[in-house]
Amino acid sequence: MDRLCQQKVHKFEEFVDQRLKPDLVRAIAERDKVFEQQKVFSDLRRNIENLEKNSVTSLKTLVNIGSEVYLQAEVPDTQHIFVDIGLGFHVELTWSEALNYIKQREERIKRQLEEYTQLIASIKAQIKLVCEGIRELLQLPAEKPLPERIFDANKYIYKLLLKKKCQAEQSWERLRLFPDHIVNFHIHLVACGLNAQL
């Protein structure tokens, strides 16, 4: 391999290691933060819905005051709650106002997750493209694709039946009547209470 080729390979490797991989790590970390926000708002929505459903007007709770130290607190009126809207600001909202706000935030979070997922896929594609370029420069043979796994519905159902411990032999004999190439069929096993759609 000549010197020019070695320099190109080295530049490509540096680009992957110093630019693309750190970008990928950052994008995944940012997406994880958005997933955490999604969970917080989902939990808040579920709690408000439970308060409404059970017509709770007051409650006692434990509040974390820091360093995992909890203090018992009593909330005399649950009709208004304080919601963190970002940048350290909290707004007092009624249950319906809070649910509307949460719905809007969840839609925004969903869009953010889609954007980060597209960004991550793009970075991974760039890494693969650069690695393919390095492979061509080094004149290495292309990677062989992994063999496809063939889904055998009969074996899957048989294992499922054994797992559930119910009339496996009878059901297997009935399944043997199906040709191996049929995958999409519906089996209703009343004895197990099992409903499997393949």
C-alpha positions in Angstrom: 0.0 0.0 0.0 1.5 3.3 -1.0 2.0 6.3 1.3 -0.9 8.4 -0.2 -3.4 5.5 0.4 -2.1 5.2 4.0 -2.6 8.9 4.6 -6.2 8.8 3.3 -7.0 5.8 5.5 -5.6 7.6 8.5 -7.7 10.7 7.8 -10.8 8.7 7.4 -10.1 6.8 10.7 -9.5 10.1 12.5 -12.7 11.6 11.1 -14.7 8.6 12.3 -13.0 8.5 15.7 -12.8 12.2 16.5 -15.9 13.5 14.8 -18.6 10.9 14.0 -18.4 8.7 17.0 -18.5 11.6 19.5 -21.4 13.1 17.6 -23.2 9.8 17.8 -22.6 9.5 21.6 -23.9 13.1 22.1 -27.0 12.5 20.0 -27.8 9.3 21.9 -27.3 11.0 25.2 -29.6 13.9 24.1 -32.3 11.4 22.9 -32.0 9.6 26.3 -32.7 13.0 28.1 -35.8 13.5 25.9 -36.9 9.9 26.8 -36.6 10.9 30.5 -38.7 14.0 29.9 -41.3 11.8 28.1 -41.5 9.5 31.1 -41.9 12.4 33.6 -44.8 13.9 31.6 -46.4 10.5 31.1 -46.2 9.9 34.9 -47.6 13.4 35.6 -50.5 12.8 33.2 -51.3 9.4 34.8 -51.2 10.9 38.3 -53.5 13.8 37.4 -55.9 11.3 35.7 -55.9 9.2 38.9 -56.6 12.2 41.0 -59.6 13.1 38.8 -60.9 9.6 38.6 -60.8 9.1 42.4 -62.0 12.7 43.1 -59.1 13.3 45.5 -59.4 16.7 47.2 -56.5 16.4 49.6 -53.6 14.0 50.2 -50.6 13.2 52.3 -47.3 12.5 50.6 -43.6 12.3 51.1 -41.5 15.0 49.5 -37.8 14.6 48.7 -36.0 17.6 50.2 -32.6 16.6 48.9 -30.0 13.9 49.4 -32.8 11.3 49.5 -34.2 12.9 52.7 -38.0 12.8 52.7 -40.4 15.0 54.6 -44.1 14.2 55.1 -46.3 16.8 53.5 -50.0 17.4 53.4 -51.7 18.9 50.4 -55.0 20.5 51.5 -56.2 21.3 48.0 -55.2 19.2 45.0 -57.3 21.1 42.5 -54.3 23.2 41.5 -50.8 21.9 40.8 -47.5 23.5 40.0 -46.0 22.3 36.7 -42.3 22.9 35.7 -42.4 24.6 32.3 -38.7 24.9 32.0 -35.8 27.2 32.9 -36.7 26.8 36.6 -40.2 28.3 36.2 -43.3 26.7 37.7 -46.9 27.6 36.8 -49.9 26.9 38.9 -52.5 25.1 36.7 -55.8 23.3 37.2 -56.0 19.7 36.3 -57.5 20.3 32.9 -55.0 23.1 32.1 -52.2 20.8 33.2 -53.5 17.9 31.0 -53.7 20.3 28.0 -50.1 21.5 28.6 -48.9 17.9 29.0 -50.5 16.9 25.7 -48.7 19.8 23.9 -45.4 18.9 25.5 -45.8 15.2 24.7 -46.4 16.1 21.0 -43.3 18.3 21.0 -41.3 15.5 22.8 -42.4 13.0 20.2 -41.2 15.3 17.4 -37.8 15.7 19.2 -37.5 12.0 19.5 -38.1 11.5 15.8 -35.5 14.2 15.0 -32.9 12.6 17.2 -33.6 9.1 15.9 -33.2 10.4 12.3 -29.9 12.2 13.3 -28.6 9.0 14.9 -29.5 6.9 11.9 -27.8 9.5 9.7 -24.6 9.5 11.7 -24.5 5.7 11.7 -24.9 5.7 7.9 -22.0 8.2 7.6 -19.8 5.9 9.8 -20.7 2.9 7.6 -20.0 4.9 4.4 -16.6 6.0 5.6 -15.7 2.5 6.8 -16.8 1.2 3.4 -14.4 3.8 1.8 -11.6 2.6 4.0 -12.3 -1.0 3.1 -12.1 -0.1 -0.6 -8.9 1.8 -0.1 -7.3 -1.1 1.6 -8.7 -3.4 -1.1 -10.3 -5.7 1.4 -13.1 -8.1 0.3 -16.7 -7.0 1.0 -18.3 -8.4 4.1 -20.5 -11.3 3.5 -24.1 -10.7 4.6 -25.3 -12.7 7.5 -27.5 -15.6 6.5 -31.2 -14.9 6.9 -33.0 -16.6 9.7 -36.0 -18.5 8.4 -39.0 -18.4 10.7 -40.5 -21.8 11.1 -44.0 -21.3 12.5 -44.4 -24.9 13.4 -41.3 -25.0 15.6 -42.3 -21.7 17.2 -45.8 -22.9 18.1 -44.4 -26.2 19.3 -42.0 -24.4 21.7 -44.8 -22.1 22.8 -47.0 -25.1 23.6 -44.3 -26.9 25.6 -43.7 -23.7 27.5 -47.4 -23.5 28.4 -47.4 -27.2 29.2 -50.7 -28.0 27.5 -51.6 -30.7 25.0 -48.5 -30.2 22.9 -48.6 -33.5 21.2 -52.1 -33.1 19.9 -51.6 -29.6 18.7 -48.3 -30.5 17.0 -50.0 -33.3 15.0 -52.6 -30.8 13.8 -49.9 -28.3 12.9 -48.1 -30.9 10.8 -51.0 -30.8 8.3 -50.0 -27.2 7.4 -47.4 -26.9 4.6 -44.1 -25.4 5.8 -44.4 -22.3 3.6 -47.6 -21.1 5.3 -46.6 -18.6 8.0 -49.7 -16.3 8.4 -52.4 -18.3 10.1 -54.3 -18.0 13.3 -54.4 -20.6 16.0 -56.7 -20.5 18.9 -55.7 -22.8 21.7 -58.6 -22.9 24.2 -56.9 -25.4 26.5 -54.1 -22.9 27.2 -56.1 -19.7 27.0 -53.5 -18.8 24.3 -54.3 -16.8 21.2 -51.4 -16.6 18.9 -51.3 -14.7 15.6 -48.4 -15.3 13.3 
